[in-house]
Structure formats: C-alpha cells, structure tokens
Amino acid sequence: METGSPRGAETAGDEPVWTGLPPRLLRMRRLLLLVWTVILAVGLALPLGLLVGPAWAAFGLLPPALTAGCWGLLERNWRSWRYAERADDLLISRGVLWHEETVVPYGRMQLVEVTSGPLERHFGLASVQLHTAAAATDATIPGLDPAEAERLRDRLTELGEARSAGL
C-alpha cells in the first residue's frame, strides 16, 4: 500500500496515488487454498488407496505439491491489485501476466455496491462493485476493509451525482 498524499490527490508529476488491498485478503485466499488442498488430497488418495491399491494413494500428494507452487502466485496476484482516485475518474489496476487497468469516469457511474459474503465478513472484508452504462467498464475492487469500502462507495456516489448533474 502506498502512502504520501491524501486520498484523491495526485503527485506533482500527475501520477495517481495508488492504494493496495489489505493483507487480510491474501490470508483469506491462502486459507481457501489450504482447505481445498486438503479436500482434494483426501478425495484423491482415499478412493485410490482403497479401490486400486496403496501405491496409488501417492497421487494424493499432487494437490499439496501444486499448492506449494500456488502459494507465491497468490501473493503476486494480491500485490497486483490496486486502485487510485483521481479528479475525474477511478483507476483500477490488476493482473500479473495480463495487466489490466480500468478507468471508470465518475460521471458514468450508475450504481456503487458494497458486498460482503460470509467468508469475507469473517475476515473483516468487503468488495466494492461499480456499475456503469457500458457493461464492459463495470469494475470490482475486492477485499477492502468495510469502513474503506463504505467510504469509497459514499465518495464515488457523491462524485458520480455531481459529475452526471453537469451532463
């Protein structure tokens, strides 16, 4: 997470001030990875061991081996997500191999939702989803602190109403 200027401000070089996602999102995703690893390992090793033979149960080691490789990839993906509030639009940047940057003009926003499923609530997280007139520019910022998600929703709604009133 980068800090420096107040939210929505830009530096002298007209570069946006980026905000990263909280580490709780990474912890939640890693926990999900571990849970699915155990389910897949047992689900693979048990039937193979009972039905085909004990040597075949060794295939149950494949999910943990893949998990070891995915552990670092989850962090790279988490680090790639960031957003910046600018004067006229919101930037959302994400992606490791295929970098994607979405620009959502405040005046085009029709609806800003804050959602939080049971697992997100357990980890103290919420997601902000932006809906615009063009379905291709709908965007989501996952894993925010609920207070930050509500602040962002209120600010984006306020800016969206102000910008659309001028159209």
GUZA-307625 format. One record per residue: residue number from 1; x, y, z of N, C-alpha, C in turn; residue in one letter. Coordinates in Angstrom, 2 decimals. Layout:
! GUZA-307625
+------+---------+---------+---------+---------+---------+---------+---------+---------+---------+------+
! resi !      nu !      nv !      nw !     cau !     cav !     caw !      cu !      cv !      cw ! resn !
+------+---------+---------+---------+---------+---------+---------+---------+---------+---------+------+
!  NUM !       X !       Y !       Z !       X !       Y !       Z !       X !       Y !       Z !    A !
...
+------+---------+---------+---------+---------+---------+---------+---------+---------+---------+------+
//
This chain:
! GUZA-307625
+------+---------+---------+---------+---------+---------+---------+---------+---------+---------+------+
! resi !      nu !      nv !      nw !     cau !     cav !     caw !      cu !      cv !      cw ! resn !
+------+---------+---------+---------+---------+---------+---------+---------+---------+---------+------+
!    1 !    0.84 !   -1.16 !    0.00 !    0.00 !    0.00 !    0.00 !    0.89 !    1.23 !    0.00 !    M !
!    2 !    0.66 !    2.13 !   -0.91 !    1.47 !    3.33 !   -0.99 !    0.78 !    4.45 !   -0.24 !    E !
!    3 !    1.56 !    5.28 !    0.39 !    1.01 !    6.41 !    1.11 !    1.76 !    7.66 !    0.69 !    T !
!    4 !    1.38 !    8.78 !    1.21 !    2.06 !   10.01 !    0.87 !    1.09 !   11.16 !    0.86 !    G !
!    5 !    0.32 !   11.31 !   -0.21 !   -0.63 !   12.41 !   -0.33 !   -2.00 !   11.94 !    0.14 !    S !
!    6 !   -2.89 !   12.88 !    0.41 !   -4.24 !   12.50 !    0.80 !   -4.96 !   11.78 !   -0.33 !    P !
!    7 !   -6.00 !   11.04 !    0.02 !   -6.77 !   10.29 !   -0.98 !   -7.30 !   11.23 !   -2.06 !    R !
!    8 !   -7.21 !   10.74 !   -3.29 !   -7.74 !   11.52 !   -4.41 !   -6.74 !   12.55 !   -4.93 !    G !
!    9 !   -5.66 !   12.79 !   -4.19 !   -4.67 !   13.76 !   -4.65 !   -3.70 !   13.08 !   -5.60 !    A !
!   10 !   -3.04 !   13.88 !   -6.39 !   -2.04 !   13.35 !   -7.30 !   -0.73 !   14.06 !   -7.02 !    E !
!   11 !    0.37 !   13.38 !   -7.33 !    1.68 !   13.95 !   -7.08 !    1.99 !   15.02 !   -8.11 !    T !
!   12 !    3.12 !   15.69 !   -7.92 !    3.50 !   16.78 !   -8.82 !    3.64 !   16.30 !  -10.26 !    A !
!   13 !    4.08 !   15.06 !  -10.47 !    4.25 !   14.53 !  -11.81 !    2.93 !   14.02 !  -12.40 !    G !
!   14 !    1.82 !   14.37 !  -11.79 !    0.49 !   13.98 !  -12.24 !    0.31 !   12.46 !  -12.21 !    D !
!   15 !    1.07 !   11.78 !  -11.34 !    0.93 !   10.34 !  -11.16 !   -0.14 !   10.09 !  -10.10 !    E !
!   16 !   -0.99 !    9.10 !  -10.31 !   -2.01 !    8.81 !   -9.30 !   -1.40 !    8.20 !   -8.04 !    P !
!   17 !   -2.07 !    8.39 !   -6.92 !   -1.65 !    7.81 !   -5.65 !   -2.39 !    6.48 !   -5.52 !    V !
!   18 !   -1.67 !    5.38 !   -5.61 !   -2.27 !    4.05 !   -5.61 !   -2.47 !    3.54 !   -4.19 !    W !
!   19 !   -3.57 !    2.83 !   -3.99 !   -3.89 !    2.18 !   -2.73 !   -4.00 !    0.69 !   -2.98 !    T !
!   20 !   -3.27 !   -0.10 !   -2.21 !   -3.31 !   -1.55 !   -2.35 !   -4.41 !   -2.17 !   -1.50 !    G !
!   21 !   -4.55 !   -3.48 !   -1.61 !   -5.56 !   -4.19 !   -0.85 !   -4.99 !   -4.67 !    0.48 !    L !
!   22 !   -5.85 !   -4.82 !    1.50 !   -5.35 !   -5.23 !    2.81 !   -4.81 !   -6.67 !    2.82 !    P !
!   23 !   -3.84 !   -6.96 !    3.69 !   -3.26 !   -8.30 !    3.77 !   -4.26 !   -9.39 !    4.18 !    P !
!   24 !   -5.37 !   -9.00 !    4.81 !   -6.39 !  -10.00 !    5.20 !   -6.94 !  -10.72 !    3.98 !    R !
!   25 !   -7.00 !  -10.06 !    2.82 !   -7.48 !  -10.72 !    1.61 !   -6.53 !  -11.84 !    1.21 !    L !
!   26 !   -5.24 !  -11.60 !    1.31 !   -4.25 !  -12.63 !    0.99 !   -4.37 !  -13.80 !    1.98 !    L !
!   27 !   -4.55 !  -13.50 !    3.27 !   -4.72 !  -14.57 !    4.26 !   -5.96 !  -15.40 !    3.96 !    R !
!   28 !   -7.06 !  -14.74 !    3.60 !   -8.29 !  -15.46 !    3.29 !   -8.09 !  -16.37 !    2.08 !    M !
!   29 !   -7.48 !  -15.87 !    1.04 !   -7.26 !  -16.67 !   -0.17 !   -6.32 !  -17.83 !    0.10 !    R !
!   30 !   -5.31 !  -17.63 !    0.93 !   -4.39 !  -18.72 !    1.26 !   -5.08 !  -19.78 !    2.11 !    R !
!   31 !   -5.96 !  -19.35 !    3.01 !   -6.72 !  -20.32 !    3.80 !   -7.62 !  -21.15 !    2.89 !    L !
!   32 !   -8.28 !  -20.51 !    1.95 !   -9.11 !  -21.25 !    0.99 !   -8.28 !  -22.24 !    0.19 !    L !
!   33 !   -7.09 !  -21.84 !   -0.20 !   -6.20 !  -22.74 !   -0.93 !   -5.85 !  -23.97 !   -0.09 !    L !
!   34 !   -5.56 !  -23.76 !    1.18 !   -5.23 !  -24.88 !    2.06 !   -6.43 !  -25.81 !    2.27 !    L !
!   35 !   -7.61 !  -25.23 !    2.47 !   -8.81 !  -26.05 !    2.67 !   -9.07 !  -26.91 !    1.43 !    V !
!   36 !   -9.01 !  -26.31 !    0.24 !   -9.24 !  -27.08 !   -0.99 !   -8.13 !  -28.11 !   -1.23 !    W !
!   37 !   -6.92 !  -27.81 !   -0.79 !   -5.82 !  -28.76 !   -0.93 !   -6.10 !  -30.02 !   -0.11 !    T !
!   38 !   -6.53 !  -29.83 !    1.13 !   -6.83 !  -30.97 !    2.00 !   -7.98 !  -31.79 !    1.42 !    V !
!   39 !   -9.04 !  -31.11 !    0.97 !  -10.20 !  -31.81 !    0.40 !   -9.78 !  -32.62 !   -0.83 !    I !
!   40 !   -9.01 !  -32.01 !   -1.72 !   -8.59 !  -32.72 !   -2.93 !   -7.61 !  -33.85 !   -2.63 !    L !
!   41 !   -6.69 !  -33.63 !   -1.70 !   -5.71 !  -34.67 !   -1.37 !   -6.39 !  -35.89 !   -0.77 !    A !
!   42 !   -7.29 !  -35.66 !    0.18 !   -8.01 !  -36.78 !    0.79 !   -8.96 !  -37.42 !   -0.23 !    V !
!   43 !   -9.64 !  -36.58 !   -1.00 !  -10.58 !  -37.09 !   -2.00 !   -9.90 !  -37.88 !   -3.11 !    G !
!   44 !   -8.65 !  -37.65 !   -3.33 !   -7.89 !  -38.37 !   -4.35 !   -7.21 !  -39.60 !   -3.76 !    L !
!   45 !   -6.56 !  -39.45 !   -2.62 !   -5.78 !  -40.54 !   -2.02 !   -6.67 !  -41.65 !   -1.46 !    A !
!   46 !   -7.74 !  -41.30 !   -0.79 !   -8.59 !  -42.31 !   -0.15 !   -9.23 !  -43.27 !   -1.14 !    L !
!   47 !   -9.94 !  -42.79 !   -2.16 !  -10.53 !  -43.75 !   -3.10 !   -9.48 !  -44.55 !   -3.86 !    P !
!   48 !   -8.39 !  -43.89 !   -4.28 !   -7.35 !  -44.63 !   -5.00 !   -6.70 !  -45.68 !   -4.11 !    L !
!   49 !   -6.45 !  -45.35 !   -2.87 !   -5.83 !  -46.30 !   -1.95 !   -6.73 !  -47.48 !   -1.65 !    G !
!   50 !   -8.02 !  -47.23 !   -1.51 !   -8.96 !  -48.30 !   -1.19 !   -9.34 !  -49.15 !   -2.40 !    L !
!   51 !   -9.52 !  -48.52 !   -3.55 !  -10.03 !  -49.22 !   -4.72 !   -8.94 !  -49.82 !   -5.61 !    L !
!   52 !   -7.83 !  -49.13 !   -5.75 !   -6.80 !  -49.58 !   -6.69 !   -5.60 !  -50.19 !   -5.95 !    V !
!   53 !   -5.20 !  -49.60 !   -4.87 !   -4.07 !  -50.12 !   -4.11 !   -3.34 !  -49.01 !   -3.39 !    G !
!   54 !   -2.62 !  -49.35 !   -2.32 !   -1.96 !  -48.32 !   -1.52 !   -0.93 !  -47.49 !   -2.29 !    P !
!   55 !   -0.28 !  -48.07 !   -3.26 !    0.72 !  -47.31 !   -4.02 !    0.06 !  -46.16 !   -4.79 !    A !
!   56 !   -1.17 !  -46.37 !   -5.24 !   -1.88 !  -45.33 !   -5.98 !   -2.30 !  -44.16 !   -5.10 !    W !
!   57 !   -2.35 !  -44.39 !   -3.80 !   -2.71 !  -43.31 !   -2.87 !   -1.67 !  -42.19 !   -2.90 !    A !
!   58 !   -0.49 !  -42.47 !   -3.41 !    0.55 !  -41.44 !   -3.51 !    0.13 !  -40.29 !   -4.42 !    A !
!   59 !   -0.85 !  -40.53 !   -5.30 !   -1.35 !  -39.43 !   -6.13 !   -2.02 !  -38.34 !   -5.29 !    F !
!   60 !   -2.34 !  -38.69 !   -4.05 !   -2.89 !  -37.69 !   -3.14 !   -1.88 !  -36.63 !   -2.77 !    G !
!   61 !   -0.61 !  -36.83 !   -3.12 !    0.43 !  -35.82 !   -2.86 !    0.47 !  -34.74 !   -3.94 !    L !
!   62 !   -0.24 !  -34.95 !   -5.03 !   -0.25 !  -33.94 !   -6.10 !   -0.86 !  -32.61 !   -5.65 !    L !
!   63 !   -2.04 !  -32.59 !   -5.01 !   -2.57 !  -31.29 !   -4.58 !   -1.64 !  -30.50 !   -3.66 !    P !
!   64 !   -1.00 !  -31.13 !   -2.64 !   -0.06 !  -30.33 !   -1.83 !    1.14 !  -29.81 !   -2.64 !    P !
!   65 !    1.59 !  -30.58 !   -3.61 !    2.71 !  -30.11 !   -4.44 !    2.29 !  -28.90 !   -5.27 !    A !
!   66 !    1.08 !  -28.94 !   -5.81 !    0.58 !  -27.80 !   -6.58 !    0.33 !  -26.59 !   -5.69 !    L !
!   67 !   -0.10 !  -26.85 !   -4.47 !   -0.35 !  -25.75 !   -3.52 !    0.94 !  -24.99 !   -3.22 !    T !
!   68 !    2.03 !  -25.72 !   -3.10 !    3.31 !  -25.06 !   -2.84 !    3.65 !  -24.08 !   -3.95 !    A !
!   69 !    3.35 !  -24.46 !   -5.18 !    3.60 !  -23.54 !   -6.29 !    2.63 !  -22.38 !   -6.34 !    G !
!   70 !    1.39 !  -22.62 !   -5.94 !    0.37 !  -21.56 !   -5.99 !    0.48 !  -20.55 !   -4.86 !    C !
!   71 !    1.15 !  -20.95 !   -3.77 !    1.27 !  -20.08 !   -2.60 !    1.84 !  -18.71 !   -2.97 !    W !
!   72 !    2.94 !  -18.70 !   -3.67 !    3.57 !  -17.44 !   -4.08 !    2.79 !  -16.71 !   -5.15 !    G !
!   73 !    2.10 !  -17.46 !   -6.02 !    1.30 !  -16.83 !   -7.06 !    0.14 !  -16.03 !   -6.47 !    L !
!   74 !   -0.42 !  -16.52 !   -5.38 !   -1.49 !  -15.78 !   -4.71 !   -1.00 !  -14.42 !   -4.24 !    L !
!   75 !    0.22 !  -14.38 !   -3.70 !    0.76 !  -13.10 !   -3.23 !    1.02 !  -12.16 !   -4.41 !    E !
!   76 !    1.55 !  -12.68 !   -5.50 !    1.80 !  -11.83 !   -6.67 !    0.49 !  -11.25 !   -7.19 !    R !
!   77 !   -0.57 !  -12.07 !   -7.22 !   -1.86 !  -11.58 !   -7.67 !   -2.40 !  -10.52 !   -6.72 !    N !
!   78 !   -2.29 !  -10.76 !   -5.43 !   -2.78 !   -9.81 !   -4.42 !   -2.04 !   -8.47 !   -4.55 !    W !
!   79 !   -0.73 !   -8.53 !   -4.76 !    0.06 !   -7.29 !   -4.90 !   -0.30 !   -6.52 !   -6.18 !    R !
!   80 !   -0.79 !   -7.23 !   -7.19 !   -1.10 !   -6.56 !   -8.46 !   -2.37 !   -5.71 !   -8.39 !    S !
!   81 !   -3.24 !   -5.99 !   -7.42 !   -4.49 !   -5.23 !   -7.29 !   -4.24 !   -3.91 !   -6.57 !    W !
!   82 !   -4.69 !   -2.81 !   -7.18 !   -4.61 !   -1.50 !   -6.55 !   -5.59 !   -0.57 !   -7.22 !    R !
!   83 !   -5.90 !    0.52 !   -6.56 !   -6.82 !    1.50 !   -7.13 !   -6.35 !    2.90 !   -6.76 !    Y !
!   84 !   -6.78 !    3.87 !   -7.58 !   -6.42 !    5.26 !   -7.34 !   -7.61 !    6.14 !   -7.67 !    A !
!   85 !   -7.88 !    7.07 !   -6.78 !   -8.94 !    8.05 !   -7.00 !   -8.31 !    9.30 !   -7.60 !    E !
!   86 !   -8.77 !    9.67 !   -8.78 !   -8.27 !   10.88 !   -9.42 !   -9.38 !   11.92 !   -9.45 !    R !
!   87 !   -9.11 !   13.06 !  -10.01 !  -10.09 !   14.15 !  -10.02 !  -11.36 !   13.79 !  -10.79 !    A !
!   88 !  -11.23 !   13.10 !  -11.93 !  -12.39 !   12.83 !  -12.77 !  -12.75 !   11.35 !  -12.90 !    D !
!   89 !  -11.90 !   10.47 !  -12.41 !  -12.17 !    9.04 !  -12.59 !  -11.48 !    8.21 !  -11.53 !    D !
!   90 !  -11.84 !    6.93 !  -11.52 !  -11.25 !    5.96 !  -10.63 !  -10.46 !    4.97 !  -11.47 !    L !
!   91 !   -9.21 !    4.71 !  -11.10 !   -8.37 !    3.74 !  -11.80 !   -8.32 !    2.45 !  -10.98 !    L !
!   92 !   -8.46 !    1.32 !  -11.65 !   -8.30 !    0.03 !  -11.00 !   -7.29 !   -0.75 !  -11.82 !    I !
!   93 !   -6.23 !   -1.19 !  -11.17 !   -5.15 !   -1.91 !  -11.85 !   -5.03 !   -3.30 !  -11.24 !    S !
!   94 !   -4.85 !   -4.30 !  -12.10 !   -4.72 !   -5.68 !  -11.62 !   -4.04 !   -6.52 !  -12.69 !    R !
!   95 !   -3.57 !   -7.68 !  -12.27 !   -3.02 !   -8.65 !  -13.21 !   -1.52 !   -8.78 !  -13.13 !    G !
!   96 !   -1.06 !  -10.01 !  -13.24 !    0.37 !  -10.30 !  -13.21 !    0.86 !  -10.58 !  -14.62 !    V !
!   97 !    0.35 !  -11.60 !  -15.25 !    0.75 !  -11.90 !  -16.63 !    0.06 !  -10.96 !  -17.61 !    L !
!   98 !   -1.25 !  -10.81 !  -17.46 !   -2.02 !   -9.90 !  -18.30 !   -2.45 !   -8.75 !  -17.43 !    W !
!   99 !   -1.72 !   -7.66 !  -17.54 !   -2.02 !   -6.47 !  -16.74 !   -3.24 !   -5.77 !  -17.33 !    H !
!  100 !   -4.18 !   -5.43 !  -16.46 !   -5.40 !   -4.76 !  -16.90 !   -5.61 !   -3.52 !  -16.05 !    E !
!  101 !   -5.86 !   -2.41 !  -16.69 !   -6.15 !   -1.18 !  -15.98 !   -7.49 !   -0.64 !  -16.46 !    E !
!  102 !   -8.40 !   -0.46 !  -15.52 !   -9.75 !    0.01 !  -15.83 !   -9.88 !    1.45 !  -15.36 !    T !
!  103 !  -10.41 !    2.30 !  -16.22 !  -10.67 !    3.69 !  -15.87 !  -12.18 !    3.87 !  -15.86 !    V !
!  104 !  -12.72 !    4.25 !  -14.71 !  -14.16 !    4.44 !  -14.58 !  -14.42 !    5.92 !  -14.30 !    V !
!  105 !  -14.94 !    6.67 !  -15.29 !  -15.25 !    8.09 !  -15.06 !  -16.39 !    8.22 !  -14.05 !    P !
!  106 !  -16.26 !    9.16 !  -13.12 !  -17.27 !    9.33 !  -12.08 !  -18.65 !    9.63 !  -12.68 !    Y !
!  107 !  -18.69 !   10.40 !  -13.75 !  -19.96 !   10.77 !  -14.36 !  -20.69 !    9.60 !  -15.02 !    G !
!  108 !  -20.00 !    8.50 !  -15.28 !  -20.61 !    7.33 !  -15.93 !  -21.12 !    6.30 !  -14.93 !    R !
!  109 !  -20.80 !    6.48 !  -13.65 !  -21.23 !    5.50 !  -12.65 !  -22.72 !    5.60 !  -12.42 !    M !
!  110 !  -23.38 !    4.46 !  -12.46 !  -24.82 !    4.41 !  -12.20 !  -25.12 !    3.86 !  -10.82 !    Q !
!  111 !  -24.30 !    2.93 !  -10.37 !  -24.56 !    2.26 !   -9.09 !  -23.22 !    1.83 !   -8.50 !    L !
!  112 !  -23.08 !    2.04 !   -7.19 !  -21.89 !    1.58 !   -6.48 !  -22.38 !    0.71 !   -5.33 !    V !
!  113 !  -22.00 !   -0.58 !   -5.34 !  -22.45 !   -1.53 !   -4.33 !  -21.30 !   -1.96 !   -3.44 !    E !
!  114 !  -21.61 !   -2.19 !   -2.17 !  -20.68 !   -2.80 !   -1.24 !  -21.27 !   -4.15 !   -0.87 !    V !
!  115 !  -20.52 !   -5.23 !   -1.12 !  -20.99 !   -6.57 !   -0.80 !  -19.97 !   -7.27 !    0.10 !    T !
!  116 !  -20.47 !   -8.20 !    0.89 !  -19.61 !   -8.96 !    1.78 !  -20.28 !  -10.29 !    2.08 !    S !
!  117 !  -19.71 !  -11.36 !    1.55 !  -20.22 !  -12.70 !    1.80 !  -19.81 !  -13.18 !    3.19 !    G !
!  118 !  -20.25 !  -14.38 !    3.57 !  -19.94 !  -14.88 !    4.92 !  -18.44 !  -15.01 !    5.19 !    P !
!  119 !  -17.70 !  -15.51 !    4.23 !  -16.26 !  -15.66 !    4.42 !  -15.58 !  -14.30 !    4.49 !    L !
!  120 !  -16.00 !  -13.38 !    3.64 !  -15.44 !  -12.02 !    3.68 !  -15.74 !  -11.36 !    5.02 !    E !
!  121 !  -16.97 !  -11.51 !    5.51 !  -17.32 !  -10.92 !    6.80 !  -16.47 !  -11.51 !    7.92 !    R !
!  122 !  -16.21 !  -12.81 !    7.87 !  -15.38 !  -13.45 !    8.89 !  -13.98 !  -12.85 !    8.92 !    H !
!  123 !  -13.45 !  -12.50 !    7.76 !  -12.12 !  -11.91 !    7.68 !  -12.15 !  -10.38 !    7.74 !    F !
!  124 !  -13.32 !   -9.78 !    7.92 !  -13.43 !   -8.33 !    8.00 !  -13.16 !   -7.65 !    6.68 !    G !
!  125 !  -13.74 !   -8.19 !    5.59 !  -13.51 !   -7.66 !    4.25 !  -14.84 !   -7.35 !    3.56 !    L !
!  126 !  -14.78 !   -6.50 !    2.57 !  -15.94 !   -6.17 !    1.74 !  -15.43 !   -5.84 !    0.34 !    A !
!  127 !  -16.31 !   -5.96 !   -0.65 !  -15.96 !   -5.64 !   -2.03 !  -16.82 !   -4.48 !   -2.50 !    S !
!  128 !  -16.24 !   -3.66 !   -3.36 !  -16.96 !   -2.55 !   -3.97 !  -17.13 !   -2.88 !   -5.44 !    V !
!  129 !  -18.38 !   -2.85 !   -5.91 !  -18.65 !   -3.10 !   -7.33 !  -19.26 !   -1.85 !   -7.94 !    Q !
!  130 !  -18.68 !   -1.46 !   -9.07 !  -19.11 !   -0.26 !   -9.78 !  -19.86 !   -0.68 !  -11.04 !    L !
!  131 !  -21.04 !   -0.13 !  -11.21 !  -21.83 !   -0.41 !  -12.42 !  -21.91 !    0.88 !  -13.23 !    H !
!  132 !  -21.66 !    0.76 !  -14.52 !  -21.74 !    1.92 !  -15.42 !  -22.72 !    1.61 !  -16.53 !    T !
!  133 !  -22.94 !    2.60 !  -17.39 !  -23.85 !    2.42 !  -18.52 !  -23.30 !    1.36 !  -19.48 !    A !
!  134 !  -22.00 !    1.31 !  -19.64 !  -21.37 !    0.31 !  -20.52 !  -20.96 !   -0.88 !  -19.66 !    A !
!  135 !  -21.51 !   -2.04 !  -19.96 !  -21.22 !   -3.24 !  -19.16 !  -19.74 !   -3.59 !  -19.17 !    A !
!  136 !  -19.03 !   -3.22 !  -20.22 !  -17.61 !   -3.55 !  -20.33 !  -16.77 !   -2.82 !  -19.29 !    A !
!  137 !  -17.25 !   -1.71 !  -18.76 !  -16.46 !   -0.96 !  -17.79 !  -16.90 !   -1.19 !  -16.35 !    T !
!  138 !  -17.81 !   -2.13 !  -16.12 !  -18.13 !   -2.47 !  -14.74 !  -16.86 !   -2.98 !  -14.08 !    D !
!  139 !  -16.64 !   -2.60 !  -12.83 !  -15.40 !   -2.96 !  -12.16 !  -15.66 !   -3.33 !  -10.71 !    A !
!  140 !  -14.77 !   -4.12 !  -10.16 !  -14.87 !   -4.55 !   -8.76 !  -13.52 !   -4.36 !   -8.08 !    T !
!  141 !  -13.58 !   -3.92 !   -6.84 !  -12.38 !   -3.86 !   -6.00 !  -12.65 !   -4.81 !   -4.84 !    I !
!  142 !  -11.97 !   -5.97 !   -4.82 !  -12.24 !   -6.96 !   -3.77 !  -11.42 !   -6.72 !   -2.51 !    P !
!  143 !  -11.90 !   -7.29 !   -1.41 !  -11.12 !   -7.40 !   -0.19 !  -10.76 !   -6.13 !    0.52 !    G !
!  144 !  -11.62 !   -5.13 !    0.49 !  -11.34 !   -3.89 !    1.22 !  -11.82 !   -4.00 !    2.66 !    L !
!  145 !  -11.26 !   -3.16 !    3.49 !  -11.77 !   -3.01 !    4.85 !  -13.20 !   -2.46 !    4.72 !    D !
!  146 !  -14.19 !   -2.97 !    5.48 !  -15.57 !   -2.49 !    5.33 !  -15.73 !   -0.97 !    5.46 !    P !
!  147 !  -14.99 !   -0.35 !    6.38 !  -15.09 !    1.11 !    6.54 !  -14.57 !    1.81 !    5.28 !    A !
!  148 !  -13.48 !    1.31 !    4.71 !  -12.93 !    1.89 !    3.48 !  -13.89 !    1.66 !    2.31 !    E !
!  149 !  -14.51 !    0.49 !    2.26 !  -15.47 !    0.20 !    1.19 !  -16.66 !    1.16 !    1.26 !    A !
!  150 !  -17.16 !    1.41 !    2.46 !  -18.29 !    2.34 !    2.61 !  -17.86 !    3.77 !    2.29 !    E !
!  151 !  -16.67 !    4.16 !    2.73 !  -16.17 !    5.50 !    2.41 !  -16.03 !    5.67 !    0.91 !    R !
!  152 !  -15.48 !    4.66 !    0.25 !  -15.30 !    4.72 !   -1.20 !  -16.65 !    4.77 !   -1.90 !    L !
!  153 !  -17.60 !    3.95 !   -1.45 !  -18.94 !    3.97 !   -2.04 !  -19.57 !    5.36 !   -1.91 !    R !
!  154 !  -19.51 !    5.93 !   -0.72 !  -20.11 !    7.26 !   -0.50 !  -19.43 !    8.32 !   -1.35 !    D !
!  155 !  -18.10 !    8.28 !   -1.40 !  -17.37 !    9.28 !   -2.19 !  -17.66 !    9.14 !   -3.68 !    R !
!  156 !  -17.65 !    7.89 !   -4.17 !  -17.90 !    7.67 !   -5.60 !  -19.33 !    8.04 !   -5.96 !    L !
!  157 !  -20.27 !    7.74 !   -5.08 !  -21.67 !    8.10 !   -5.33 !  -21.82 !    9.62 !   -5.38 !    T !
!  158 !  -21.18 !   10.30 !   -4.44 !  -21.24 !   11.76 !   -4.40 !  -20.61 !   12.37 !   -5.65 !    E !
!  159 !  -19.44 !   11.89 !   -6.03 !  -18.77 !   12.41 !   -7.23 !  -19.54 !   12.06 !   -8.49 !    L !
!  160 !  -20.12 !   10.86 !   -8.53 !  -20.92 !   10.45 !   -9.68 !  -22.14 !   11.33 !   -9.87 !    G !
!  161 !  -22.83 !   11.64 !   -8.78 !  -24.00 !   12.51 !   -8.86 !  -23.60 !   13.91 !   -9.30 !    E !
!  162 !  -22.50 !   14.42 !   -8.78 !  -22.04 !   15.76 !   -9.13 !  -21.64 !   15.82 !  -10.60 !    A !
!  163 !  -20.94 !   14.79 !  -11.10 !  -20.49 !   14.79 !  -12.50 !  -21.66 !   14.58 !  -13.46 !    R !
!  164 !  -22.61 !   13.70 !  -13.10 !  -23.72 !   13.43 !  -14.03 !  -24.70 !   14.59 !  -14.07 !    S !
!  165 !  -24.75 !   15.38 !  -13.00 !  -25.64 !   16.54 !  -13.00 !  -25.17 !   17.59 !  -13.98 !    A !
!  166 !  -23.85 !   17.60 !  -14.25 !  -23.30 !   18.58 !  -15.18 !  -23.43 !   18.16 !  -16.63 !    G !
!  167 !  -23.92 !   16.95 !  -16.91 !  -24.04 !   16.48 !  -18.29 !  -25.24 !   17.09 !  -18.99 !    L !
+------+---------+---------+---------+---------+---------+---------+---------+---------+---------+------+
//
